[in-house]
């Protein structure tokens, strides 16, 4: 009976539906459904930050250069050859290859100065040591600049800065390039962080910036530059006295050995630089030629200074 009454009375059914709708409307307006937001974890935030930085880099391919990057190197000028000098051992391409391996602070030097030339200064170990002396080089630079009238401002600055001895105490580091040509036409040498000098006691000098190098002719006739850097196995880098000059040493063998006459020398493998034989046709590529060495006759020798003395 009750079930028939509900279905037979449409008004009651309508009222029921309306009330139900009212209830639904009031419920949806007065009690809004809240959405719970999930906070990102620390890992999510770090990953999001990394992806955003990558997107910024990709959107800006022409990013500014880093501050620690060196500016472009200026053209290198070789100063010191006389007009009458016929045998010039150091050319622009060779100097460029050596320049790429010297310390960064010296790569910026735009001039290399010829300190000693066998053709220009004579064949003398004493002259080589004298010209390599830094005080001698400073005096030479002062003589060259003496003809230039610096004016009143320069004299005021000199009086404020101090004496010549003060300048000696704050000298900046320099480097030296030894270039040798033998009777076969081979050109080789070394980079030295200190000037060659007469040592009264047997003591090696120089540091790990030094290296040996050579130019060898390839099959097509072009020249190939090869360098041999300091290995760190020993500290026998430079030794020079009144009888010879030795660069690199191990087991009685030297990377470069020059006798006091500056007319002949020997090149051999040494652990200091792990080098090949530098001179002549005796090249020891691939293996360690501990017992292999080659003698050479010197027809040209030069020493170049990188940086101001």
C-alpha positions in Angstrom: 0.0 0.0 0.0 2.7 2.6 0.9 4.7 1.8 -2.2 1.7 2.4 -4.5 0.9 5.7 -2.8 4.4 7.1 -3.6 4.2 6.2 -7.2 0.6 7.3 -7.7 1.2 10.8 -6.2 3.3 12.8 -8.6 3.2 16.0 -6.5 4.7 14.2 -3.6 7.4 12.9 -5.8 8.1 16.4 -7.2 8.3 17.9 -3.7 10.7 15.2 -2.8 12.9 15.9 -5.8 12.8 19.6 -5.2 13.8 19.2 -1.6 16.6 16.9 -2.7 17.8 19.4 -5.2 17.8 22.2 -2.6 19.8 20.1 -0.3 22.3 19.5 -3.0 22.6 23.2 -3.8 23.1 24.2 -0.2 25.6 21.5 0.3 27.7 22.5 -2.7 27.7 26.2 -1.9 28.2 26.2 1.9 30.8 23.3 2.0 33.1 23.7 -0.9 35.4 20.7 -1.6 39.0 21.4 -0.8 41.9 20.1 -2.8 45.0 19.1 -0.8 48.2 20.4 -2.5 51.3 18.1 -2.2 54.4 20.1 -1.3 57.5 19.2 -3.5 60.3 17.5 -1.7 63.9 18.9 -1.6 65.0 16.6 -4.3 62.1 17.7 -6.6 63.0 21.4 -6.0 66.7 20.7 -6.8 65.8 18.8 -10.0 63.4 21.5 -11.1 66.0 24.2 -10.5 68.6 22.3 -12.6 66.2 21.8 -15.5 65.3 25.6 -15.4 69.0 26.5 -15.5 69.6 24.2 -18.5 66.6 25.7 -20.3 68.1 29.2 -19.8 71.4 28.1 -21.2 69.8 26.6 -24.2 67.7 29.7 -24.8 70.8 31.9 -24.6 73.6 30.1 -26.6 75.7 33.3 -26.8 76.5 33.4 -23.1 79.2 35.8 -21.9 82.7 34.4 -21.5 84.0 33.3 -18.2 86.1 35.9 -16.3 89.0 33.5 -15.9 89.4 32.9 -19.6 92.4 34.5 -21.3 91.8 37.2 -23.9 92.9 36.5 -27.4 96.7 36.5 -27.8 98.3 39.3 -29.7 100.7 38.8 -32.5 104.2 37.8 -31.4 107.1 40.0 -32.3 110.7 38.6 -32.3 113.1 41.3 -31.4 116.9 41.2 -31.7 118.0 40.0 -35.1 120.4 42.3 -36.9 119.9 43.1 -40.6 123.1 41.3 -41.4 122.2 38.1 -39.5 121.9 35.2 -42.0 121.2 32.2 -39.7 117.9 32.9 -38.0 116.8 29.8 -36.1 113.5 30.9 -34.6 110.6 31.7 -36.9 107.0 32.7 -36.3 105.5 29.2 -36.6 108.0 27.6 -34.2 107.6 30.4 -31.7 103.8 30.0 -31.8 104.1 26.3 -31.0 106.4 27.0 -28.1 104.2 29.9 -26.9 101.2 27.6 -26.5 103.1 25.5 -23.9 104.7 28.2 -21.7 102.9 29.3 -18.5 99.8 31.5 -19.1 101.3 34.6 -17.5 104.0 34.5 -20.2 101.8 33.7 -23.1 100.5 37.3 -22.9 104.0 38.7 -23.7 103.8 40.2 -27.2 107.7 40.4 -27.6 110.4 37.9 -27.3 113.9 39.3 -27.1 117.1 37.7 -28.4 119.5 37.4 -25.5 122.3 35.4 -27.1 123.1 34.5 -30.7 126.1 32.5 -31.7 126.3 34.4 -35.0 125.9 37.8 -33.5 127.7 37.4 -30.1 130.4 34.9 -30.9 131.0 31.3 -29.9 131.6 31.7 -26.2 130.1 30.0 -23.2 131.2 33.0 -21.1 129.3 35.4 -23.4 126.2 33.2 -23.2 126.3 33.3 -19.4 126.9 37.0 -19.3 124.1 37.8 -21.7 121.7 35.6 -19.8 122.4 37.4 -16.5 119.3 39.4 -15.5 121.3 42.4 -14.3 123.0 42.5 -17.6 119.7 42.4 -19.4 118.3 45.2 -17.3 121.3 47.3 -18.1 120.9 46.6 -21.8 117.2 47.6 -21.7 118.1 50.8 -19.9 120.7 51.6 -22.6 118.1 51.0 -25.3 115.6 53.3 -23.6 118.1 56.0 -22.7 117.6 57.8 -26.0 113.9 58.2 -25.4 113.0 61.4 -23.6 110.5 60.3 -21.0 109.8 63.9 -19.8 109.0 65.4 -16.4 106.2 63.0 -15.5 108.5 60.0 -15.8 111.1 61.6 -13.5 108.4 62.2 -10.9 107.3 58.6 -11.0 110.8 57.3 -10.7 111.4 59.4 -7.6 108.2 58.1 -6.1 108.8 54.4 -7.0 112.3 54.1 -5.8 115.8 53.0 -6.8 117.1 50.3 -9.2 117.6 47.9 -6.3 113.9 48.2 -5.4 113.0 47.2 -9.0 115.2 44.1 -8.7 113.3 42.9 -5.7 109.9 43.0 -7.5 111.0 41.6 -10.8 108.3 39.5 -12.5 109.0 36.0 -13.6 110.4 35.5 -17.1 111.2 32.5 -19.3 113.9 31.5 -21.7 113.9 29.5 -25.0 117.0 27.7 -26.0 117.2 27.0 -29.8 119.8 24.7 -31.4 120.5 23.8 -35.0 122.8 20.9 -35.7 124.8 20.0 -38.8 122.0 17.8 -40.2 119.6 20.8 -40.1 117.6 19.5 -37.1 116.2 22.2 -34.9 115.5 21.4 -31.2 115.9 23.0 -27.8 114.1 23.6 -24.5 112.0 26.1 -22.5 113.6 27.1 -19.2 112.0 29.0 -16.4 115.4 30.4 -15.2 118.3 31.9 -17.0 121.4 29.8 -17.7 124.2 30.7 -15.4 127.5 29.5 -14.0 127.0 27.3 -10.9 129.9 27.0 -8.6 128.5 24.0 -6.8 126.7 21.0 -8.3 123.1 22.0 -7.8 120.3 21.6 -10.2 117.8 24.5 -10.7 114.6 25.0 -12.7 111.0 23.8 -12.0 108.3 21.7 -13.7 107.4 24.4 -16.2 110.5 23.5 -18.2 110.2 21.2 -21.2 112.2 19.9 -24.2 111.1 20.2 -27.8 112.1 19.3 -31.3 111.0 19.9 -34.9 111.2 16.8 -37.2 110.5 16.6 -40.9 107.6 14.4 -41.9 107.2 12.3 -45.1 105.6 15.1 -47.1 108.5 17.5 -46.2 106.6 19.5 -43.6 107.9 20.1 -40.1 106.2 18.6 -37.1 106.6 20.1 -33.6 106.9 17.7 -30.6 107.3 18.6 -26.9 108.3 16.6 -23.9 107.1 18.0 -20.6 108.4 17.4 -17.1 107.6 14.0 -15.7 108.2 14.6 -12.0 110.4 11.5 -11.6 113.4 13.5 -10.5 114.4 17.2 -10.1 117.5 17.1 -12.4 116.2 19.8 -14.6 119.0 22.3 -15.3 122.7 22.2 -14.4 125.3 24.5 -15.9 129.0 25.2 -15.1 132.2 26.3 -16.8 132.5 22.9 -18.6 129.0 22.2 -20.0 125.3 22.8 -19.9 122.9 19.9 -19.1 119.1 19.9 -19.3 117.4 16.8 -17.9 119.4 13.9 -16.4 119.1 10.3 -15.3 121.5 7.4 -15.2 124.3 9.5 -16.7 122.2 10.5 -19.7 121.0 14.0 -20.5 118.1 15.3 -22.7 120.5 18.0 -23.9 124.2 18.2 -23.1 126.4 21.0 -24.6 130.1 21.1 -24.1 132.0 24.3 -23.2 133.1 25.0 -26.7 129.5 25.3 -27.9 130.5 23.2 -30.9 129.1 19.8 -30.0 126.7 18.0 -27.8 124.7 14.9 -27.0 121.0 14.1 -26.8 119.6 11.0 -25.0 116.5 9.8 -23.3 116.2 10.9 -19.7 113.6 10.3 -17.1 113.3 14.0 -16.3 111.3 14.6 -19.5 110.7 11.1 -20.9 111.9 12.5 -24.2 113.0 11.0 -27.5 116.5 11.7 -28.9 116.1 15.3 -30.1 118.8 15.6 -32.8 119.8 14.1 -36.1 118.1 11.1 -37.7 118.0 9.0 -34.5 114.4 9.2 -33.2 113.2 6.8 -30.6 109.4 7.0 -30.8 107.3 4.4 -29.1 110.0 2.8 -26.9 112.2 4.0 -24.1 115.7 4.3 -25.6 117.6 4.2 -22.3 120.9 3.2 -23.9 120.4 5.2 -27.1 121.8 8.6 -27.6 123.0 10.8 -30.5 125.8 13.2 -30.8 125.4 16.5 -32.7 127.5 19.3 -34.1 126.2 22.8 -33.4 126.0 25.3 -36.3 123.6 27.7 -34.6 122.5 28.4 -31.0 120.2 31.1 -29.7 118.6 32.0 -26.3 115.4 34.1 -26.2 113.8 35.8 -23.2 110.0 35.9 -22.7 108.9 38.9 -20.6 110.7 41.9 -19.2 113.8 41.4 -17.1 
